[in-house]
Amino acid sequence: MFLDSAKIFLKSGNGGPGAVSLRREKYVPRGGPDGGDGGRGGHIIFIADKNLTTLSDFRYKHHFEAENGCRGEEVNRSGKDGSDLYIPVPVGTLVKNFENKQGIVDLTMPGAEFVILKGGRGGRGNSNFASPTRQTPQFSEKGELGTELWVELELKLLADVGLIGFPNVGKSTLISKISAARPKIADYPFTTLVPNLGVVDFKGQSFVAVDIPGLIEGAHVGVGLGDQFLRHIERTRLLVHMVDVSTFSGRDPYQDYIQINEELKLYNPDLAKKPQIVALTKIDLLEDRQVLTTFCSHFKQGDQDIVAISAATGEGINELLNLLIEKLAAFPVETIIDEKPIGLQEKAEDRNTTVIRNGEIYIVQNNALVRRMARYDLENDDSVRSFQNLLKRWGIEEALIHAGIKEGDSVRIGDFEFTFLNENQK
């Protein structure tokens, strides 16, 4: 099944906890601490796979979690890092933050990799906390928690030429004639329900064409799933606008041409500015070819490339292909920057602190502190003292006093609540 969008949950691995260990060795009476650091958590990495053409792998699997790091070991041995989790996606996949819809990365090159979430750092072993006044620390750090993120994957097919037009104008028949693509073809509207890619080889030149399902009025707002299909021609270099000029459709060919261009403009103004070749189709069904002259009369000479074709008989196909090769040479492949890939860059640690009083509870708001606090074992007395020193170094204690806290009042940081004690406060 063709699937061109998906919502998935990602979580990088937690860092492993540091070890608490003391060196016990014969003839080494003062071995000291030798607890090693925990391993880092696994990263989550997207990789563009040229062998994939759809996001169907994400139809039923929506949660992806990388491996956690392992605990540190004695003799200062670090724990094993968590394995990185590689998630293959088709070339042309745009990754967005689901919450704010901001683009994160656009994977447009085969084999391209992007680390979207880094694993948590491993906790430090007790050997890191030895000092002249604390020679045998009995505590270590917990590993840093991994990061969670909901993302939206959006596939935009990469092709040189896009075939557009109303339903049943012969797009699928044409792509089956000029390439090895074998889409479903029948004489009724909406036969094609998914985009079809085909590689065209002609006179030593090759290009990729995409046939998207037929567009109808209101396509730009999703009528007939048009908005989902239109994204697949955003990256094309030019468009072949196919217009049925046979009398069997009962439609005005020129009005069809105008309406499709209006849908392009409403969906994305840049899409309407793409160069077009108009292919007047099904001419084998015409008894009077005056309709071709009538259509062309709406344009000034030289303003619009127009080719009359019959995909059924092959008439005009070579002329169309010659024109495509000529036009593609004039519009070289450009570097695709659909949405600026900003990535999830590591930001400098924000230690800004806000203290809010809520009754007898003083709430400390500091995201960096909450994240750092998760690495302390607050059931271990030595670890608690180390955390208290952190509060002093970061100015948290001073901020609480400035906010009017008194000894015995409660302090809440994240989900942790404790009683404030300050021997120096008068």
C-alpha positions as CSV (number, residue, x, y, z in Angstrom):
1,M,0.0,0.0,0.0
2,F,1.2,3.5,-0.9
3,L,1.5,5.7,2.2
4,D,3.0,9.2,2.0
5,S,2.6,10.6,5.5
6,A,2.9,9.1,9.0
7,K,3.1,10.2,12.7
8,I,5.6,8.4,14.9
9,F,6.9,8.6,18.4
10,L,10.7,8.6,19.0
11,K,12.7,8.1,22.2
12,S,16.4,8.0,22.5
13,G,18.1,5.7,25.0
14,N,18.7,6.6,28.6
15,G,22.3,6.9,29.8
16,G,23.4,4.1,32.0
17,P,24.1,4.8,35.8
18,G,27.6,5.2,37.1
19,A,29.0,2.5,39.4
20,V,29.7,2.7,43.1
21,S,32.8,0.6,43.7
22,L,35.9,0.6,45.9
23,R,39.2,-0.9,44.9
24,R,39.8,-4.0,46.9
25,E,43.2,-5.4,46.1
26,K,45.9,-7.1,48.1
27,Y,48.8,-4.9,49.2
28,V,46.7,-1.8,48.2
29,P,45.4,-0.6,51.6
30,R,44.0,2.6,50.2
31,G,42.6,1.6,46.9
32,G,40.0,4.3,46.7
33,P,36.9,4.5,44.5
34,D,37.0,2.9,41.1
35,G,33.4,3.0,39.9
36,G,33.2,3.5,36.1
37,D,30.8,5.7,34.1
38,G,27.6,4.5,32.6
39,G,27.3,4.0,28.8
40,R,25.5,6.6,26.8
41,G,22.0,5.9,25.5
42,G,21.4,5.0,21.8
43,H,20.8,7.8,19.3
44,I,17.9,7.7,16.9
45,I,19.0,8.2,13.3
46,F,17.0,8.6,10.1
47,I,18.6,7.3,6.9
48,A,17.4,7.8,3.3
49,D,17.0,4.5,1.6
50,K,16.8,4.6,-2.2
51,N,15.1,1.2,-2.2
52,L,12.0,2.5,-0.4
53,T,9.2,4.3,-2.2
54,T,6.5,4.6,0.5
55,L,6.1,5.2,4.2
56,S,4.0,2.0,4.5
57,D,6.5,0.6,7.1
58,F,5.0,3.1,9.6
59,R,1.4,2.0,8.9
60,Y,1.3,-0.2,12.0
61,K,4.5,0.6,13.9
62,H,4.4,4.0,15.4
63,H,6.8,3.8,18.4
64,F,10.6,3.7,18.1
65,E,12.9,3.5,21.2
66,A,16.7,3.3,21.2
67,E,18.6,1.0,23.6
68,N,19.6,2.3,27.0
69,G,23.2,2.5,28.1
70,C,24.6,0.0,30.5
71,R,25.7,0.5,34.1
72,G,29.3,1.4,34.7
73,E,31.6,-1.3,36.2
74,E,34.3,-1.6,38.8
75,V,38.0,-0.9,38.0
76,N,36.8,2.3,36.2
77,R,35.3,0.4,33.3
78,S,32.6,2.3,31.4
79,G,29.3,0.6,30.7
80,K,28.4,-0.4,27.2
81,D,26.8,2.3,25.0
82,G,23.2,1.7,23.9
83,S,22.9,0.6,20.3
84,D,21.8,3.4,17.9
85,L,18.5,2.9,16.2
86,Y,18.5,3.5,12.5
87,I,15.1,4.2,10.9
88,P,15.1,3.9,7.0
89,V,12.8,6.2,5.1
90,P,12.4,6.9,1.4
91,V,14.5,9.5,-0.3
92,G,12.4,12.7,-0.4
93,T,11.1,12.4,3.2
94,L,10.5,15.6,5.1
95,V,10.7,15.2,8.9
96,K,8.6,17.7,10.9
97,N,8.1,18.4,14.6
98,F,4.5,17.2,15.0
99,E,3.7,19.8,17.7
100,N,4.7,23.0,15.8
101,K,4.9,21.6,12.2
102,Q,8.4,23.1,11.9
103,G,10.6,21.3,9.4
104,I,13.6,19.4,11.0
105,V,15.3,17.8,8.1
106,D,14.6,17.1,4.4
107,L,16.3,13.8,3.3
108,T,16.8,14.3,-0.4
109,M,20.0,12.4,-1.0
110,P,20.3,8.6,-1.0
111,G,22.2,7.4,2.0
112,A,21.9,10.7,3.9
113,E,21.8,10.2,7.6
114,F,20.4,12.6,10.3
115,V,20.7,12.1,14.1
116,I,17.3,13.4,15.2
117,L,17.6,12.5,18.9
118,K,20.8,11.9,20.9
119,G,21.0,9.4,23.6
120,G,21.3,10.5,27.2
121,R,24.8,10.8,28.7
122,G,26.0,8.1,31.0
123,G,26.1,8.8,34.7
124,R,29.5,9.4,36.4
125,G,30.9,6.7,38.6
126,N,31.9,7.4,42.2
127,S,35.6,7.7,41.2
128,N,34.6,11.1,39.7
129,F,33.5,12.5,43.1
130,A,36.6,11.8,45.1
131,S,38.2,14.8,46.8
132,P,40.6,15.5,49.6
133,T,37.7,15.8,52.0
134,R,35.6,13.0,50.5
135,Q,38.1,10.2,49.6
136,T,35.6,7.3,49.4
137,P,32.3,8.7,47.9
138,Q,29.5,6.2,48.3
139,F,27.4,7.5,45.5
140,S,27.3,7.9,41.7
141,E,25.2,9.7,39.1
142,K,22.2,8.2,37.3
143,G,22.3,8.3,33.6
144,E,20.7,11.2,31.7
145,L,17.2,10.5,30.4
146,G,16.7,10.1,26.7
147,T,14.7,12.6,24.7
148,E,11.1,12.0,23.5
149,L,9.6,13.5,20.3
150,W,6.5,13.1,18.1
151,V,7.4,13.7,14.5
152,E,5.5,13.8,11.2
153,L,7.0,12.2,8.2
154,E,5.9,13.5,4.8
155,L,7.1,12.0,1.6
156,K,7.5,14.2,-1.5
157,L,8.5,12.1,-4.5
158,L,11.6,13.2,-6.4
159,A,10.9,13.4,-10.1
160,D,12.0,15.6,-13.0
161,V,8.6,15.8,-14.8
162,G,5.1,15.8,-13.3
163,L,2.0,14.7,-15.2
164,I,-1.0,16.7,-14.2
165,G,-4.6,17.1,-15.3
166,F,-8.2,16.1,-14.6
167,P,-9.1,12.4,-14.0
168,N,-9.1,10.2,-17.1
169,V,-7.1,12.4,-19.4
170,G,-4.6,9.7,-20.2
171,K,-1.7,10.3,-17.7
172,S,-1.3,6.7,-16.7
173,T,-1.5,5.6,-20.3
174,L,1.2,8.0,-21.3
175,I,3.6,7.0,-18.5
176,S,3.1,3.4,-19.4
177,K,4.1,4.2,-23.0
178,I,7.2,6.2,-22.2
179,S,8.5,4.2,-19.3
180,A,8.4,0.7,-17.7
181,A,5.8,1.9,-15.2
182,R,2.7,-0.2,-15.2
183,P,-0.1,1.7,-13.4
184,K,-3.7,0.5,-13.4
185,I,-5.4,1.8,-16.5
186,A,-9.2,1.8,-17.1
187,D,-11.8,4.0,-18.8
188,Y,-13.3,5.6,-15.8
189,P,-12.3,8.5,-13.5
190,F,-9.9,8.0,-10.5
191,T,-8.5,4.8,-11.8
192,T,-5.1,6.0,-10.5
193,L,-5.2,6.3,-6.7
194,V,-1.5,6.6,-6.0
195,P,1.4,8.5,-7.7
196,N,3.3,6.4,-10.2
197,L,7.0,6.9,-10.9
198,G,8.6,5.9,-14.2
199,V,12.1,6.3,-15.7
200,V,12.1,7.5,-19.3
201,D,15.0,6.8,-21.6
202,F,15.0,8.6,-24.9
203,K,17.8,9.3,-27.3
204,G,20.5,8.6,-24.7
205,Q,18.8,10.9,-22.2
206,S,16.9,9.8,-19.1
207,F,14.6,11.5,-16.6
208,V,12.0,10.5,-14.0
209,A,8.3,11.3,-14.5
210,V,5.6,11.0,-11.9
211,D,1.9,10.5,-12.8
212,I,-0.3,11.8,-10.0
213,P,-4.0,11.0,-9.6
214,G,-6.4,13.3,-11.3
215,L,-7.1,16.6,-9.8
216,I,-10.6,18.1,-9.4
217,E,-12.0,21.5,-8.3
218,G,-11.1,22.0,-4.6
219,A,-8.0,19.8,-4.8
220,H,-5.9,22.5,-3.0
221,V,-8.0,22.0,0.2
222,G,-8.1,18.2,0.0
223,V,-11.1,17.5,-2.3
224,G,-10.4,14.1,-3.9
225,L,-7.3,13.9,-1.7
226,G,-5.8,16.5,-4.1
227,D,-3.6,18.2,-1.4
228,Q,-1.9,14.9,-0.7
229,F,-1.2,14.4,-4.4
230,L,0.0,17.9,-5.2
231,R,2.9,17.7,-2.8
232,H,4.5,15.1,-5.1
233,I,4.9,17.6,-7.9
234,E,6.4,20.3,-5.8
235,R,9.9,19.1,-6.5
236,T,9.5,18.5,-10.3
237,R,11.5,20.7,-12.7
238,L,8.6,21.1,-15.1
239,L,5.0,19.9,-15.6
240,V,3.2,18.2,-18.5
241,H,-0.3,19.6,-18.3
242,M,-2.6,17.0,-20.0
243,V,-5.9,18.3,-21.4
244,D,-8.5,15.9,-22.9
245,V,-9.7,17.5,-26.2
246,S,-11.9,14.6,-27.3
247,T,-15.6,15.4,-27.5
248,F,-16.5,12.4,-25.2
249,S,-15.7,14.2,-22.0
250,G,-18.3,16.9,-22.7
251,R,-15.9,19.5,-21.1
252,D,-14.3,22.7,-22.4
253,P,-10.6,21.9,-22.8
254,Y,-9.5,25.5,-22.2
255,Q,-11.6,25.8,-19.0
256,D,-10.1,22.6,-17.7
257,Y,-6.6,24.1,-18.3
258,I,-7.6,27.3,-16.4
259,Q,-9.1,25.4,-13.5
260,I,-6.2,23.1,-12.9
261,N,-3.8,26.0,-13.0
262,E,-6.0,27.8,-10.5
263,E,-5.8,24.8,-8.2
264,L,-2.0,24.8,-8.4
265,K,-1.9,28.5,-7.6
266,L,-4.2,28.1,-4.6
267,Y,-2.2,25.2,-3.2
268,N,1.2,26.8,-3.7
269,P,1.8,29.9,-5.8
270,D,5.3,28.7,-6.7
271,L,3.8,25.5,-8.1
272,A,1.8,27.5,-10.6
273,K,5.0,29.3,-11.8
274,K,6.7,26.0,-12.8
275,P,7.2,25.8,-16.6
276,Q,4.5,23.7,-18.3
277,I,4.1,21.8,-21.6
278,V,0.5,21.4,-22.5
279,A,-0.3,18.0,-24.0
280,L,-3.6,17.9,-25.8
281,T,-4.6,14.2,-25.4
282,K,-6.9,11.7,-27.1
283,I,-6.5,13.3,-30.6
284,D,-7.1,9.9,-32.1
285,L,-10.8,10.3,-31.0
286,L,-11.3,13.6,-32.8
287,E,-13.3,13.7,-36.0
288,D,-12.6,17.4,-36.5
289,R,-9.3,18.7,-35.3
290,Q,-10.5,22.3,-35.3
291,V,-10.7,22.0,-31.6
292,L,-6.8,22.0,-31.5
293,T,-6.7,25.3,-33.3
294,T,-9.4,26.8,-31.1
295,F,-7.4,25.8,-28.0
296,C,-4.2,27.3,-29.3
297,S,-5.9,30.5,-30.2
298,H,-6.1,31.4,-26.5
299,F,-2.4,31.9,-26.4
300,K,0.0,34.3,-28.1
301,Q,2.4,32.6,-30.4
302,G,5.4,31.3,-28.5
303,D,3.9,31.9,-25.0
304,Q,3.0,28.3,-24.4
305,D,4.5,25.0,-25.6
306,I,1.6,22.9,-26.9
307,V,1.8,19.3,-28.3
308,A,-1.1,17.3,-29.6
309,I,-0.7,13.6,-28.7
310,S,-2.4,10.2,-28.6
311,A,-1.0,7.9,-26.0
312,A,-3.1,5.1,-27.5
313,T,-1.6,5.3,-31.1
314,G,1.7,7.0,-30.2
315,E,1.1,10.0,-32.4
316,G,3.0,13.1,-31.1
317,I,4.8,11.1,-28.3
318,N,8.3,11.6,-29.9
319,E,7.6,15.3,-30.4
320,L,6.6,15.6,-26.7
321,L,9.7,13.7,-25.5
322,N,12.0,15.8,-27.7
323,L,10.5,18.9,-26.2
324,L,10.9,17.5,-22.6
325,I,14.6,16.7,-23.2
326,E,15.1,20.2,-24.6
327,K,13.3,21.9,-21.7
328,L,14.9,19.8,-19.0
329,A,18.3,20.9,-20.2
330,A,17.3,24.5,-19.7
331,F,16.2,23.8,-16.1
332,P,19.1,22.0,-14.4
333,V,18.6,20.1,-11.1
334,E,18.8,22.5,-8.2
335,T,19.6,21.8,-4.6
336,I,16.4,21.2,-2.8
337,I,15.7,23.4,0.2
338,D,12.0,22.8,0.7
339,E,12.0,23.8,4.3
340,K,15.2,25.0,6.0
341,P,16.7,21.9,7.8
342,I,17.2,23.3,11.2
343,G,17.8,20.0,13.0
344,L,17.4,19.5,16.7
345,Q,20.5,21.4,17.5
346,E,21.9,21.2,21.0
347,K,21.1,24.4,22.8
348,A,23.4,26.0,25.4
349,E,22.2,24.9,28.9
350,D,19.6,27.5,30.0
351,R,20.0,28.0,33.7
352,N,17.6,30.9,34.1
353,T,15.7,30.5,37.3
354,T,12.2,31.7,38.3
355,V,10.8,31.3,41.8
356,I,7.0,31.3,42.2
357,R,5.3,31.3,45.6
358,N,2.2,29.2,45.9
359,G,1.0,29.4,49.5
360,E,3.7,27.9,51.7
361,I,5.4,26.2,48.7
362,Y,8.2,27.9,46.6
363,I,8.2,26.5,43.1
364,V,11.6,26.7,41.3
365,Q,11.3,26.8,37.5
366,N,14.5,25.9,35.8
367,N,14.4,23.2,33.1
368,A,18.1,22.6,33.1
369,L,18.0,22.0,36.9
370,V,15.1,19.6,36.6
371,R,17.0,17.6,33.9
372,R,20.2,17.6,36.0
373,M,18.3,16.6,39.2
374,A,17.1,13.4,37.5
375,R,20.7,12.2,37.7
376,Y,21.0,12.4,41.5
377,D,20.0,9.5,43.8
378,L,18.1,11.6,46.3
379,E,17.8,8.6,48.7
380,N,21.5,8.6,49.2
381,D,22.8,11.1,51.8
382,D,26.1,11.7,50.0
383,S,24.2,12.3,46.7
384,V,21.8,14.7,48.4
385,R,24.7,16.7,49.8
386,S,26.2,16.9,46.3
387,F,22.8,18.1,45.0
388,Q,22.7,20.8,47.7
389,N,26.1,22.0,46.5
390,L,24.7,22.2,43.0
391,L,21.9,24.4,44.2
392,K,24.4,26.8,45.8
393,R,26.6,26.9,42.7
394,W,23.7,27.6,40.4
395,G,22.4,30.4,42.7
396,I,19.1,28.5,43.5
397,E,19.5,29.0,47.2
398,E,20.1,32.7,46.8
399,A,17.1,33.0,44.6
400,L,14.9,31.3,47.1
401,I,16.1,33.6,49.9
402,H,15.5,36.7,47.7
403,A,12.0,35.4,47.1
404,G,11.4,35.5,50.9
405,I,11.6,31.8,51.8
406,K,12.0,30.9,55.5
407,E,13.5,27.9,57.1
408,G,10.9,25.1,57.2
409,D,9.1,26.2,54.0
410,S,8.6,23.7,51.2
411,V,10.5,23.8,47.9
412,R,9.3,22.1,44.8
413,I,11.6,21.4,41.8
414,G,10.0,19.3,39.1
415,D,8.3,16.4,40.9
416,F,10.6,16.6,43.9
417,E,9.6,18.5,47.1
418,F,11.7,19.1,50.2
419,T,11.9,21.3,53.2
420,F,14.2,24.3,53.1
421,L,17.0,24.4,55.7
422,N,19.5,27.2,55.9
423,E,21.8,27.4,58.8
424,N,23.2,30.8,57.7
425,Q,19.8,32.5,57.3
426,K,19.1,34.9,60.1
